[in-house]
């Protein structure tokens, strides 16, 4: 992949907005539904699992966006011209 092809934080944030909204809803629900006097032990595992899934989605989306940007920047005609010049 071309190192010059980059994604911006804004692109990633926009692509992840719906997933982020779902994340904060799930974390809020886990904390709110935890038993009184046991908020940490009653919500920690669910929040950890929810955050792990989100972390994976963010990483996958970042790779996907960069791959798409690289494909969009790729010019098959340039490659053909280079091959013709080499002959």
Secondary structure in CASP SS format (residue, H / E / C, confidence):
PFRMAT SS
TARGET T0000
AUTHOR 0000-0000-0000
METHOD secondary structure of the structure
MODEL  1
X C 1.00
X C 1.00
X C 1.00
X C 1.00
X C 1.00
X C 1.00
X C 1.00
X C 1.00
X H 1.00
X H 1.00
X H 1.00
X H 1.00
X H 1.00
X H 1.00
X H 1.00
X H 1.00
X H 1.00
X H 1.00
X H 1.00
X H 1.00
X H 1.00
X H 1.00
X H 1.00
X H 1.00
X H 1.00
X H 1.00
X H 1.00
X H 1.00
X H 1.00
X H 1.00
X H 1.00
X H 1.00
X H 1.00
X C 1.00
X C 1.00
X C 1.00
X C 1.00
X C 1.00
X H 1.00
X H 1.00
X H 1.00
X H 1.00
X H 1.00
X H 1.00
X H 1.00
X H 1.00
X H 1.00
X H 1.00
X H 1.00
X H 1.00
X H 1.00
X H 1.00
X H 1.00
X H 1.00
X H 1.00
X H 1.00
X H 1.00
X H 1.00
X H 1.00
X H 1.00
X H 1.00
X H 1.00
X H 1.00
X H 1.00
X H 1.00
X H 1.00
X H 1.00
X H 1.00
X H 1.00
X H 1.00
X H 1.00
X H 1.00
X H 1.00
X C 1.00
X C 1.00
X H 1.00
X H 1.00
X H 1.00
X H 1.00
X H 1.00
X H 1.00
X H 1.00
X H 1.00
X H 1.00
X H 1.00
X H 1.00
X C 1.00
END
